[in-house]
Amino acid sequence: MTTAQSERLHGIEVGRAQEIPLVTRCGRRIEVRCLRLGHPDRPVSRIALNVGEDQGGEPGVWAALTPDEARGLAHLLLQRAGASERSAGSSPRNSAP
């Protein structure tokens, strides 16, 4: 397990200010965090996406995205969500959260 102290020692700082995961219907926890790597004077920022294991224990995955990559992923997710709603014949206003 990584502690905050060991993260700092390795030049990794994980933002935990908005650490509210999304839990999917299949039980996977999806966490989005700010990740800063490198020297404090010139940090490299990434958005860390962590998709945890499922209810059956299948391992999850993670990715470290640049801000542009994160925006691209957000765009694709919104686009696919809209298409899925349209094909199902529902409108966003009538969809359950």
C-alpha positions as CSV (number, residue, x, y, z in Angstrom):
1,M,0.0,0.0,0.0
2,T,1.3,3.5,-0.9
3,T,1.2,6.1,1.8
4,A,1.2,9.9,1.3
5,Q,4.7,10.1,2.6
6,S,6.0,7.4,0.2
7,E,4.2,9.1,-2.7
8,R,6.0,12.4,-1.9
9,L,9.3,10.6,-1.7
10,H,8.9,9.2,-5.2
11,G,7.9,12.5,-6.6
12,I,4.2,11.6,-6.9
13,E,1.5,13.7,-5.4
14,V,-2.1,12.5,-5.8
15,G,-4.8,15.1,-5.3
16,R,-7.5,13.8,-3.0
17,A,-9.7,16.9,-2.7
18,Q,-12.6,15.4,-4.7
19,E,-12.2,11.7,-4.1
20,I,-15.8,10.6,-4.6
21,P,-15.8,7.5,-6.7
22,L,-18.5,6.5,-9.1
23,V,-19.7,3.0,-8.4
24,T,-21.1,1.2,-11.4
25,R,-24.0,-1.3,-11.4
26,C,-21.5,-4.1,-11.7
27,G,-19.7,-2.8,-8.6
28,R,-16.6,-1.3,-10.1
29,R,-15.4,1.8,-8.4
30,I,-14.2,4.5,-10.8
31,E,-12.0,7.2,-9.2
32,V,-10.7,10.3,-10.9
33,R,-7.8,12.2,-9.3
34,C,-5.2,14.8,-10.1
35,L,-1.7,13.3,-10.3
36,R,1.5,15.4,-10.2
37,L,4.8,13.8,-11.1
38,G,8.3,15.0,-11.0
39,H,10.1,17.8,-9.2
40,P,8.0,20.3,-7.3
41,D,9.5,23.2,-9.3
42,R,8.4,21.7,-12.6
43,P,5.6,19.2,-12.0
44,V,4.0,17.2,-14.7
45,S,0.2,17.0,-14.2
46,R,-2.0,14.1,-15.2
47,I,-5.5,13.0,-14.6
48,A,-5.5,9.6,-13.0
49,L,-8.4,7.3,-13.9
50,N,-8.7,4.2,-11.7
51,V,-11.3,1.5,-12.6
52,G,-11.3,-0.9,-9.7
53,E,-12.0,-4.6,-9.6
54,D,-15.5,-5.9,-10.3
55,Q,-17.7,-7.9,-7.9
56,G,-16.2,-11.1,-9.0
57,G,-12.7,-9.9,-8.2
58,E,-11.6,-9.4,-11.8
59,P,-8.8,-6.8,-11.6
60,G,-9.3,-3.3,-12.8
61,V,-7.2,-0.9,-14.8
62,W,-5.8,2.6,-14.5
63,A,-4.6,5.3,-16.9
64,A,-2.8,8.6,-16.5
65,L,-4.2,11.1,-19.0
66,T,-3.0,14.5,-20.1
67,P,-5.6,17.3,-19.7
68,D,-6.3,17.1,-23.5
69,E,-6.6,13.3,-23.4
70,A,-9.0,13.6,-20.4
71,R,-11.1,16.2,-22.3
72,G,-11.2,13.9,-25.3
73,L,-12.3,10.9,-23.2
74,A,-15.0,13.1,-21.6
75,H,-16.2,14.1,-25.1
76,L,-16.3,10.5,-26.3
77,L,-18.2,9.4,-23.1
78,L,-20.8,12.2,-23.5
79,Q,-21.2,11.5,-27.2
80,R,-21.7,7.7,-26.6
81,A,-24.1,8.4,-23.7
82,G,-26.2,10.6,-26.0
83,A,-26.2,8.0,-28.8
84,S,-27.2,5.3,-26.3
85,E,-30.1,7.3,-25.0
86,R,-31.3,8.1,-28.5
87,S,-31.1,4.5,-29.6
88,A,-33.0,3.4,-26.5
89,G,-35.7,5.9,-27.2
90,S,-35.3,7.8,-23.9
91,S,-34.5,11.4,-23.3
92,P,-31.9,12.7,-20.8
93,R,-34.7,14.4,-18.9
94,N,-36.5,11.2,-18.4
95,S,-33.5,9.1,-17.5
96,A,-32.9,7.9,-13.9
97,P,-29.5,9.0,-12.5
